């Protein structure tokens, strides 16, 4: 797996961003179709949010949708200065929006206990457990008492995918050891969904978690979804066209 130094160099000049991040949403027919067809149905019960923290927003592909459901402060944290500068310009007309460069590990730039939602998608899936071991305790500390976090991470370690890690997944991460990390850090996993990505193996996972204070209200639910890419194809074939009208 590429380390943090490689990631910073790659996203700060090594990558062209020619499609502003849309290139990773082509399986859904674009980011708008991906948000409303795939992510929104998984998150809608928690909307809207007062304050939102997004980790590794890139060029703000999903930030623009999150901002529609944010009525307080939005904070984006990314290790790429290029991404942060682009997002600052892109969202400069919106009040209560701030982007900050970090070192790929620290969330010290944001206040503890202040965020109702922490979100990261299609980024932390590329890091190993050592990065998650640093981030998860911090995420829990940043959540408000009733806040939730939705993190897209690797499930490579339990996927049986073999050795062809062409999507650069964190190879020592699984839904199971991520859930254990949340629990050992004082949090509670509300929902986990293991999904396939690109092929048949369930190499990815989504984990929805909160502070342990809410654990008595929600039992952990685990879903094994080997049809996730079929869902993406259906969204692309039958829904994405609506986002391109007018």
Buried (B, 14 or more C-beta within 10 A) or exposed (E): BEEBEEBBEEBBEEEEBEEEBBEBBBBBBBBBBBBBBBBEEEBEEBEEBBBBBBBBBBBBBBBBBBBEBBEEBBBBBBBBEBBBBBBBEBBEEEEEBBBBBBEBBEBEEBBEEBBBBBBBBBBBBBBBBBBBBBBBBBBBBBBBEEBBBBBBBBBBBBBEBEEEBEBEBBBBBBBBBBBEBBBEBEBBBBBBBBBBBBEEBBBBBBBBBBBBEBBEEBEBEEEBBEEBBEBBBBBBEEBBEEBEEE
